[in-house]
Amino acid sequence: MLHRNDSHKPFIEVYSNANIEELAAALDEDLDTIKELVEELDSDSEKYLKELKPLDKVILSSIFATYKVQPKFISRSVAKEVTHDENQDLVPQPQPPPYECVRRAPVVTIMGHVDHGKTTLLDALRKSRVVDQEFGGITQHIGAFSVQLPNNKAQVTFIDTPGHSAFKAMRMRGANATDIVVLVVAADDGVMEQTIESIKYAREAGAPFVVAINKCDKPTADPERVKRELMELDIIPESYGAHGQHCTMIVQRGTLKSGSLLVAGECLAHSRLMDEFGKPLKEAGPSTPVQVLGWKDGELPHPGDRVFQVENEIKARRVITYRRQTRILKNTEKDIEEIDKKRAEERKHYEQLREEKYKSGQLYFSLFSSGAYIAERTKANKENPNKPPEKPKLSIIIRTDVDGTLEAILNVIDTYTSNECDLDLVDFGVGPPKETIVDLAATTKAMIFAFNVQIPQRIHDLATMKKIRIEEFNVIYRLVDALKNKLSEKLPPLIERKTIGEGHVLKEFLLKDGESKKLPIAGCLVDWGTFKKDAIYRFTRTVQNETKLLYEGPIEAMKIVKEVVNEAKTNQEVGLSLDDKAIRFKQDDSVQVFEEISIPQRIDWNPPGF
């Protein structure tokens, strides 16, 4: 489908990962014609023609330019006509009857802040030195392994998650794939940023968790402080009086008996009652405060929820299901409204940005969708081919070993907000860069940041030939540091002046040149410091308490007696001449001498956790 726009090029709706058949359909073009174009653009086009793999973005850009259209990328989830046929997909098998089921190994996820000792604790279980194998001593992937219990054939599966702030999504996936979470907190550091995030993910996943306070043997360890910090997060240690999951309520009507079936909000309990001192109760009448234990599925009601006693669990479950479905429906409607609003705002922002770039002679086409970037470049306006950019720009291409690492790096880049230098993410993906990526880098003048991938020598040679820089990393914070340094190098240095000497004019001398012209020479005394030939000089004159600037800039020459010199020091007399022969000097005119110092700037971007 084609749409007109204000740049006089029609828009074309196309999938962001379109194959050759889908592109031909979107362009309303014969498939053989598109195949010929692809064969011309890529010698290794067989994968696109027979296997119908998604077309490379460089190929897409070239074809769009050939047809003089601008792409409007859409995801498959928003396609207008989608047919659903379960026979063409894979679906889980139905649950077998309980008598056919066998017990599986429990899954335990280790979570916590970076460098709090998660992997070191697991080393004792698997009798290895994984910490030494990880680059920089931090876990950068989710590691999983099984441990057989002593004197038993049973096994337990352990998952070790990264603790660094850049790996939030990995920790979230770890929490969602576990039966129980072990939260490791260092006794010297206490509760940190990733500690709080790990607790949040475990609670959202509905996973029970226990806290392991580590590094108690350190001189700065303070386990009691850690416990107090955990209490602020509603985690009550047993030594501080915890009775498991319970809530406090006041009976308003009737008599509540221990063992009654209760429903509050979306929670169910076979109640066990205790008084405010923790002593068991058999029953409680109106206005009696009680603690209710026995809440199911690890969930507690919210403050303010009304508590009802029900006849049987079937009715209780039916009420809870109805309430949960009602809440989900309301939240879904709210989410849809927020998504539509956000899409409208992003579309408006994109149109404003495109219009500004078009008017300035640099048409930059960028779409942001679901936190991912899809970028296509077009040629600059031919009417302004030499117009300099408004501010410096660093263009980069990211290639990583796995999707999880790529996601973590993109999340860091997504925090970039500096107005001092533009950060242009040209392309990203998993796997080592290929020839097409090097060609794209040469076209866009981009650097390639490769994370934990093996790059063939032929790619290095091609990059060297095309003068493309490839930076390789194995630790994420080193990649971020290098990115910050490259951004800083794009900034112009700050120029500061440093006073290196002061003096005053003793007398003006007039020398004749070959044409009988009188050339003024300032005979000066260096009061302190050094007068250098290549420095900046400032001559000022004070008249009736008012200082007037006579001259500021370089000098033409300097002499001591009749000898040409490059510098003069304290208490030396020196003659100075200027290019501007109209400047005349008087006794006691002041002279200040400056050196200009170039100070590199640092980018004003500090992503969280780095």
Residue pairs with C-beta under 8 A, 6 or more apart in sequence:
1 12
1 13
1 26
2 10
2 11
2 12
2 28
2 69
3 10
3 11
3 12
3 13
3 72
4 10
4 11
5 11
5 70
6 355
7 70
7 358
7 363
9 68
9 69
9 70
10 69
10 70
11 69
11 70
11 71
11 72
12 26
12 27
12 64
12 67
12 69
12 70
12 71
12 72
13 26
13 72
13 74
14 22
14 23
14 26
14 60
14 71
14 72
14 73
14 74
15 22
15 26
15 73
15 74
15 75
15 76
15 79
16 73
16 74
16 75
16 369
16 374
17 54
17 76
18 26
18 54
18 55
18 60
19 48
19 52
19 53
19 54
19 55
20 31
20 34
20 35
20 38
20 48
20 49
20 52
20 55
21 31
21 52
23 34
23 55
23 60
23 63
24 30
24 31
24 33
24 34
27 34
27 63
27 67
27 69
29 67
34 63
35 45
35 49
37 62
37 63
37 66
38 45
38 48
38 49
38 55
38 59
38 63
39 45
39 49
41 58
41 59
41 62
41 63
42 48
42 56
42 59
42 436
47 53
48 55
48 59
56 436
57 374
57 376
57 427
57 440
58 436
58 439
58 440
60 71
60 376
61 376
61 377
64 70
64 71
64 376
65 378
70 365
70 378
71 365
71 376
73 367
73 369
73 374
75 369
75 370
76 82
105 146
105 154
105 155
105 156
105 157
106 156
106 157
106 179
106 180
107 157
107 158
107 159
107 177
107 178
107 179
107 180
108 156
108 157
108 158
108 159
108 178
108 179
108 180
108 181
108 182
109 158
109 159
109 161
109 174
109 175
109 177
109 178
109 180
109 181
109 182
109 207
110 118
110 119
110 121
110 122
110 158
110 159
110 160
110 161
110 181
110 182
110 184
111 118
111 161
111 163
111 171
111 174
111 175
111 181
111 182
111 183
111 184
111 198
111 201
111 202
111 209
112 118
112 163
112 183
112 184
112 185
112 194
112 195
112 198
113 163
113 185
113 186
113 189
113 192
113 193
113 194
113 195
113 198
114 138
114 162
114 163
114 164
114 165
114 194
115 137
115 138
115 163
115 186
116 163
116 184
116 185
116 186
116 189
116 192
116 195
116 214
116 215
117 184
117 186
117 214
117 215
118 139
118 160
118 161
118 163
118 184
119 130
119 131
119 134
119 139
119 143
119 160
120 131
121 184
121 212
121 214
122 130
122 145
122 158
122 160
123 129
123 130
123 131
125 147
125 158
126 145
126 147
126 158
130 139
130 143
130 160
131 137
134 140
135 452
135 474
135 475
136 474
136 475
136 477
136 478
138 162
138 163
138 164
138 475
139 160
139 161
139 162
139 163
140 162
140 164
140 167
140 405
140 452
140 475
140 476
141 162
141 170
141 402
141 404
141 405
142 159
142 160
142 161
142 162
142 170
142 173
142 174
142 404
143 159
143 160
144 157
144 158
144 159
144 160
145 157
145 158
146 155
146 156
146 157
146 158
147 155
147 156
147 157
147 158
148 154
148 155
149 155
149 156
159 174
159 177
159 178
161 167
161 170
161 171
161 174
161 198
162 170
162 171
163 171
163 194
164 194
164 476
164 477
164 609
165 193
165 194
165 608
165 609
165 610
166 408
166 409
166 411
166 412
166 476
166 477
166 480
166 609
166 610
167 404
167 408
168 197
168 408
168 411
169 404
169 407
169 408
169 411
170 404
170 408
171 194
171 197
171 198
171 201
172 201
172 204
172 205
173 404
174 201
175 181
175 198
175 201
175 202
175 204
175 205
175 207
176 201
176 205
176 207
178 205
178 207
179 207
180 207
180 208
180 209
180 210
181 198
181 202
181 207
181 208
181 209
181 210
182 209
182 210
182 212
183 195
183 198
183 199
183 202
183 209
183 210
183 211
183 212
184 212
184 214
185 191
185 195
185 211
185 212
185 213
185 214
185 226
185 230
186 213
186 214
186 215
187 213
187 214
187 215
187 216
187 218
187 221
187 222
187 223
187 226
188 215
188 218
188 220
188 221
188 222
190 222
190 225
190 226
190 229
191 226
191 229
191 230
191 232
191 233
193 608
193 609
196 233
199 209
199 233
199 235
202 208
202 209
206 297
206 298
206 299
208 298
211 230
211 235
211 237
213 223
213 226
213 227
215 221
216 223
227 237
227 239
227 240
230 236
230 237
231 237
231 240
236 242
241 278
243 274
243 278
243 291
243 293
244 293
245 293
245 295
245 298
245 300
246 274
246 291
246 292
246 293
246 295
246 300
247 264
247 291
247 292
247 295
247 300
247 301
248 276
248 289
248 290
248 291
248 292
249 264
249 289
249 290
249 292
249 307
250 287
250 288
250 289
250 290
251 284
251 285
251 286
251 287
251 288
251 290
252 286
252 287
253 286
254 286
254 309
255 283
255 284
255 285
255 286
256 271
256 273
256 283
256 284
256 285
256 288
256 290
256 309
257 273
257 282
257 283
258 271
258 272
258 273
258 280
258 281
258 282
258 283
259 270
259 271
259 272
260 270
260 271
260 309
261 268
261 269
261 270
261 271
261 309
261 310
261 311
261 312
261 313
261 316
262 268
262 269
262 270
262 271
262 292
262 307
262 308
262 309
262 310
263 307
263 308
263 310
263 316
263 319
263 320
264 301
264 305
264 306
264 307
264 308
265 301
265 302
265 305
265 323
266 299
266 301
266 320
266 323
266 324
266 327
267 295
267 296
267 297
267 299
267 300
267 301
267 305
267 320
268 295
268 296
268 297
268 313
268 316
268 317
268 320
269 292
269 293
269 294
269 295
269 296
270 294
270 296
271 292
271 293
271 294
272 280
272 292
272 293
272 294
273 280
273 281
273 282
273 283
273 284
273 290
273 291
273 292
273 293
274 280
274 281
274 290
274 291
274 293
275 281
275 289
275 290
275 291
276 289
276 291
278 291
281 290
284 290
292 307
295 301
301 307
310 316
310 319
346 368
350 366
350 367
350 368
353 364
353 366
354 363
354 364
354 365
357 363
357 364
358 381
360 384
360 387
360 390
361 380
361 381
361 383
361 384
361 385
361 387
362 380
362 381
362 387
362 389
363 378
363 379
363 380
363 381
364 377
365 375
365 376
365 377
365 378
366 373
366 374
366 375
366 376
367 373
367 374
367 375
371 410
371 411
371 414
372 410
373 410
373 425
373 428
375 424
375 425
375 426
375 427
377 426
377 443
377 444
380 387
389 422
391 419
391 420
391 421
391 422
392 420
392 421
392 422
392 490
392 491
392 492
393 421
393 422
393 423
393 424
393 490
394 421
394 422
394 423
394 424
394 447
394 486
394 487
394 490
395 424
395 426
395 444
395 445
395 446
395 447
396 423
396 424
396 425
396 426
396 446
396 447
396 448
396 449
396 483
396 486
397 425
397 426
397 427
397 428
397 433
397 437
397 440
397 441
397 446
397 447
397 448
397 449
398 406
398 409
398 410
398 413
398 425
398 427
398 428
398 429
398 449
398 451
399 428
399 429
399 430
399 431
399 432
399 433
399 437
399 448
399 449
399 450
399 451
399 453
400 406
400 409
400 428
400 429
400 430
400 450
400 451
400 452
400 453
401 430
401 431
401 451
401 452
401 453
402 430
403 430
405 451
405 452
405 476
406 428
406 429
406 430
406 451
408 476
409 451
409 476
409 479
410 428
412 476
412 480
412 607
412 610
413 423
413 425
413 483
415 605
415 607
415 608
416 423
416 605
416 607
417 605
418 487
418 603
418 604
418 605
420 491
420 601
420 603
420 604
421 487
421 490
421 491
421 603
423 487
424 444
424 446
426 440
426 441
426 444
426 446
427 437
427 440
427 446
431 453
432 450
432 453
432 454
432 455
432 456
432 459
433 441
433 448
433 450
433 455
433 459
433 470
434 459
435 459
435 462
437 448
438 448
438 459
438 462
438 463
438 466
438 468
439 466
440 446
441 447
441 448
441 463
441 466
441 468
442 466
442 467
442 468
446 468
447 468
447 469
447 470
447 471
447 486
448 463
448 468
448 469
448 470
448 471
449 471
449 473
449 479
449 482
449 483
450 470
450 471
450 472
450 473
451 472
451 473
451 474
451 476
451 479
452 473
452 474
453 472
455 470
455 472
459 470
460 470
462 468
463 469
463 470
471 479
471 482
473 479
473 482
477 610
480 607
480 610
481 610
484 602
484 603
484 605
487 603
487 605
488 600
488 601
488 602
488 603
489 600
491 600
491 601
491 602
491 603
492 601
493 598
493 599
493 600
493 601
494 598
494 599
494 600
494 601
495 596
495 597
495 598
495 599
496 596
496 597
496 599
497 536
497 594
497 595
497 596
497 597
498 594
498 595
498 596
498 597
499 529
499 592
499 593
499 594
500 529
500 530
500 532
500 535
500 593
500 594
500 595
501 526
501 527
501 528
501 529
501 530
501 531
501 532
501 535
501 592
501 593
502 527
502 528
502 529
502 590
502 591
502 592
502 593
503 524
503 525
503 526
503 527
503 528
503 531
503 590
503 591
503 593
504 524
504 525
504 527
504 588
504 589
504 590
504 591
505 522
505 523
505 524
505 539
505 585
505 586
505 587
505 588
505 589
505 591
506 523
506 524
506 525
506 573
506 587
507 523
507 587
508 520
508 521
508 522
508 523
508 584
508 585
508 586
508 587
509 520
509 521
509 523
509 575
510 518
510 519
510 520
510 521
511 518
511 519
511 521
512 518
512 519
513 519
517 581
519 577
519 581
520 577
520 578
520 581
520 583
520 584
520 585
521 575
521 576
521 577
522 539
522 575
522 576
522 577
522 578
522 585
522 589
522 591
523 573
523 574
523 575
524 531
524 573
524 574
524 575
524 576
524 591
525 571
525 572
525 573
526 568
526 569
526 570
526 571
526 572
526 573
526 574
527 570
528 570
529 569
529 570
529 593
530 567
530 568
530 569
530 570
530 593
531 558
531 567
531 568
531 569
531 574
531 576
531 591
531 593
532 566
532 567
532 593
532 595
533 555
533 557
533 558
533 565
533 566
533 567
534 554
534 566
535 554
535 593
535 594
535 595
536 552
536 553
536 554
536 593
536 594
536 595
536 596
537 551
537 552
537 553
537 554
537 555
537 576
537 591
537 592
537 593
537 594
538 549
538 551
538 552
538 591
538 592
538 593
538 594
539 549
539 550
539 551
539 552
539 583
539 585
539 589
539 590
539 591
540 547
540 548
540 549
540 550
540 589
540 590
540 592
541 547
541 548
541 550
541 586
541 589
541 590
542 548
542 588
542 590
550 583
550 585
550 589
551 578
551 580
551 583
553 578
554 579
555 576
555 577
555 578
556 577
556 578
556 579
557 564
557 576
557 577
558 564
558 565
558 566
558 567
558 568
558 574
558 575
558 576
558 577
559 565
559 574
559 575
560 568
560 572
560 573
560 574
560 575
565 574
568 574
576 591
